[in-house]
Amino acid sequence: NQHDLVGFLKQHQVRVVASLPCYSEKNVDMQRGKGVFERSIAALIKLNEAGYGHSTTGLHLDLVYNPSGAFLPPQQQVLEQQYKEQLQEKYGIVFNNLFTLTNMPIKRFADFLHRRGEMVQYMDLLVQNFNIETMENVMCRNYVSVGYDGKIFDCDFNQQLGIAVGGSDLYEGGKTVFDITKLSDLKSDNIRTDNHCFGCTAGFGSSCQGATVEA
């Protein structure tokens, strides 16, 4: 029932941010499941045909990369160029920007690390690659994430973990959109942090807009 989705997105000038963890079919299918890459390419071609990803249309199509294992993303600008060359050459696909995201040691990826016995090594990797320059642009300083019930979180990762703004316990308490009249009302609340926050401050940094520092 989504045959008209691309037309709907174009009509409403929606900016599309699509996850494509690699430009290699083998790597994508290994990470996401057989046939995912083929379907992803077909969707990107449809978006291109509707005008998305072309520099002159104003219809933005951005892609997202995240590592397939317990390692940090490479330099965003370099990888973006590789993506553009590979996708253009092989499939005629164009897009605007590539965002590189670090895998956060929570939920499914945490389970993956535990199964492989790599959690300690991965946390060591994040801590050893802490980059103080990333602190200026981490998303928890400028954005909030809001749950279905109106509860406010410093970022989507805290939302997944039940760490709410103004709360003290997991999944309990915290402020909601009904408790404030403007975002500046949250300035008195400290950003709630935990071990997973090292994921946003390692290497080139990680945010909803990709890397937070350049090489």
N, C-alpha and C positions, 0 to 999 in steps of 0.2 A: 504493500500500500504506500510505497514511497517513490513511485514512478515520477511524481511531479516535484520531488524535493529540490532538485537543482534549480528548476524554474522559480520555486518559492524563495530560495536563498538569493537568487539574482534579483528578483522583484523587490526584495526588502534590503538589498545591498548588505547582506550579511558577510562578515569577514570569516572565511573558512580556515580553520587550523586543523590539519589532518595528521595523524600519527603514521609515520612510515619509518620504522626503525632501521632500515637499510635499503639501498638501491639494488641489492642482490636478492633474487627470488629464493635462493637456498637459505639465506640467513633469516629472511622474514618468516618463511614457512616453518623454519625450525623453532623460531621464537613464538610465533602466533598461531601456527597450525597450517596444515596443508590447504592450499588454495587461497589463502589470505592475500598473498602478494598479487595474484592474478586479478582478484576482485578489487584490490586497492588501485591497481593500475587502470582498470576499466573505469573506476569512479573518477580518478584524476583526469582521464581523457574527456569524460563527460563535462567535468567542470571547466576544462580548457575550452571545449567547444562552445560553452555558454559565455566565454569571455573571461573566466577566472584565470589569474596567474599572469595575465598579459600587462605589461607596464602602462599601457595607454587606456585601459578600461576602467580603472578605479575599483575593480573587483579583486580583492586580495585573496590569494591562496598561499598559506604558509604551511610548511611541513615540520614535523617534530621528530627528532632522533633521540633515542635513549640506548645505552649500551645493552648488549645481549647477555652480559655477565657481570662479574664483580670487578669492574674497572671503570675509570673515569672517561667521560667523553673527550674526544680530541678538540682541537681549536675550532670554534664554530665557523669562522670565515673560510678556513681551508676546506672543511667538510662540506660546507654549502656549495662551494665551487665544484667539488667532486660530484655531489648530487645533481647539480644542474647539468654538468657535462654528460653524465651517465644517463639520466632520464631523457634529456633532449636527444641524445644520439640513438638510444635504443627504442624509445617510445614516442618521441616528439613531444614530450611533456615539458611545460614550463611552469614555474612558480615564482613567488616573490622572495620569501625568506625561509631560512632553515633555523629552527630553534633546537639547541642541544640541551637535554635535560639529564641530570644525574639521577641514577636510581636511588631512591630513598630506602633505607634499611627498615621498612615497616611492611606490614600486611603480607601480600603474596611474595614480594621480593625477599622479605625477612624469612619467610618459610623456605624459599628457594635456598637462601644462604645457610640456614640451619640444616637442611637436608644434605647439603654438600660439605658441611663442617667449615664454612668460610665466613661466618659472621664476625668472628674476632679479627680475622685478617682484613675484612672489608672495612670495619670500623677503624682499624689502625691506618688503613689507606686514606680514609676521609680525614682523620685527625692530622696525620703527617703532611697532608696536602692543604691544610687550612691556609686560606689566603685572606689576609685582613682587608685587602682592597675590595673584596666582594661585599663587605658589610654595608657599604654605602647604598647598594641597590637591591638588597634582599627584599623579596616581595612583602614580607610581613611588616615592613616599615611604611608601605604605601597602599596596601590592599587589605581587604578583609574577605573572608569566605562566610557565606550565610547558609545555614541549614534549612531544611524543609519547614522546621518549626520556628524559624526566625532567630535561632541561636547564632551568635557571632563567634568566629574563630579568626586567629591571626593569619592562617593559611589553610589550603585544602588538606595538607598533611596533618595538621593539628585537628582538623575536622574529622578525618578518618580515625584518629586516635581518641576522639572525644575530649580534647583539651580546649575548653572554651575560654574566651576572653572573660576575665573577672571571676573565673571559677577557681576551685582549689583541688577538686577531685575529678577523676576521669568520668565522663558521661553524666556528671552531676553538677547542677548549678551553672553559673555563668550568665552573662548578659545576653539579651535578645534585642532585636530591632525595635521592640516595643518599649524598651527601657531608655532609649536615647532619641534625641530629636535631630542630631547631626553627628557625623563621624568624629568631629573634634571632641565630642563628649567622651571618647575612648582614650584620650591622651593621658589620663590619670592612671590607666591600667597598663602595667608592664607587659611587654610581649612575653608570652609563655614559651619557654624553650625546653628542649630535651636532647638526647643524643642524636636523634635523626637530623637535627638542624645542621650538623656538620656536613650533611649532603649538599646544602645550599651554599656552603662557604669553602668547598674544596675546589682546587684547580682554578678553572675559569669562572666558577660560580654557576648557579642554576636558579632559574625563576620561571614564571609563566611566559616570559619573553626570551627564554633561553639563557645564554651566558650573560653574566653581569659585568665582566671585565674583558678587555681585549688583551691579546698576547703582548 
